[in-house]
C-alpha cells in the first residue's frame, strides 16, 4: 500500500494480496483520523459481505471467491468509545455482470484498489442501540 495526503484528502493504492479493511485502519491510525468518508474502486478475488437481520439482531454473511470488480466501496471512519471504528459497504460485479454486496467484513485485493478518504474536521462517536442492535452515530 502507498498513500499521499493532499490537505483533507488521502489518495491510497491498496495492492494485490492486501486486505482492504486492515489497510483502512492502518491509514486512519497513522493519520489520526477521527471522522472521514471513503470511496473506492478496484478488483478483489475474495470478499465477505453481510446483510443485517433486524429481527435476529445479527449479520448473515456471504463469501465470494473469484474475479470481481469493485463497483462501489463506500463508508465512514469514525470512533466508538474514542477508538477507531469503520462502517463500509461494498458491491462487486462478476464476469457475467451480476453484482453482489452488503456490509463489508473482509476483502482481499486481486489487482489494485484505488481509494479516496476525505477527512472531516470533527468527531462523531458511536453507541450500541439496544432496540436495533446496531452501533449508531453519537454526536459529541
N, C-alpha and C positions, 0 to 999 in steps of 0.2 A: 504494500500500500504506500502511496505517496499522496500528500495533500499540500495545498497552499491556502493561506488566509489572505483575503482581499477585503479589508475593512470588516464589515459584518457578515461576509460570505466566505465559506470554506468550500473549495472545489477539491474533491477527492477522487482518486482512482484506486479502486479495490481490485486486487489482482487474482488471477487464476488460483484456485485452491484455497482462497481465504474465505472465512465465514463473515458474512456481512454484519450481523448484529454485534459481534465481538469487536469489529473494526470501528463501528459507530461509537461504541463505548470507549474504546481506546482514544479516539479523537476527542470526544466530549470531556473525558477526564484530563487529558493533556492540555486542552484549551479552556478548561474550567467553564464549560457551557452549562448554564442553568435553565435556559429556555431557547428552543430553536425549532425550525421547520425543516423537514428533509424531503427532497425529491431526487429520484434516481431512475436510471435505466441500465440495461446491460444484458448479461446472459448467465444462467445458472444451470448446473447439472444435478442439483439436489436442493429441494426446499420442502419445508413443513409449514403449512398454514392451517389455521383453525377457524371455526365458527362458534360463537358463544351461544349456548342454550340457556336462556334465562330461567326456564322452569327447573333446570338442574343446577344452575349457577356454576357451570363449568364449560370449558372449551372442548370441542371434539376436533381432533387434528387429522389432516390428510397429508400424506407424504408422497412426494413425486421425485422420480429419478429419470434422467434422460436429458435431451437437449431442449431447453426452454429459453425464450426471450422474455426479459422483464418488460412487461407492457407498462406497468406503473408500480412504483415503490414510493409511498408517501407516509408521513407521520410526524411525530414530535419527539423532541428530547425535553425533559423537564426533570423534576425531582419528586421523590416521595420520602417523607421524613428527612428531607435535606440531602438525600443521596441520589445518585444518578438513576434515572428512570427513562425508558423509551417506550413508545407505543407506535408500532408500524403496521401497515397493511401492504400486501404485495399481490399483484396479479401477473401471471406468466402465461405466455402462449406457446403451444407446441407446434410441430411441423404441419399439423392439419388446420391450424388457426383456432383451435379450441383454447379457451382461456380459463384458468383455474386460479383461485385466490382466496384471500382471507387475512386474518390476523397473523402476522409473521412470527414464527417461532424459531426458524433456522433457515439459512440459505448459504450454499457454497457456490462461489463464482466459478464459471467454466471458462470464460474468455476475459471479460472485464466488467466492472460496474462503475459507471460514471455518476458521481453523487454531488449534489449541491446542498449544503447545510447553511440555512440563513439564520444567523444568531440574532436573537431578540434581546434588547436591553431590558431585563426584568426577570422575575422569578415566579413560577407557578408550581405549587406542590401538588400532591395527590393525597386522597384519603380513601379508605375502603368503605364503599357504600353498602350497608348491610342489606338493604332492600333488593338491590340488583346483584350484589357480589362483585361489582366492578370497582376498579380504582379510578375515581373521578377527579377532575380538576378541583383544586382547593386554592382559591385566590388569597394570597397573603400580602 
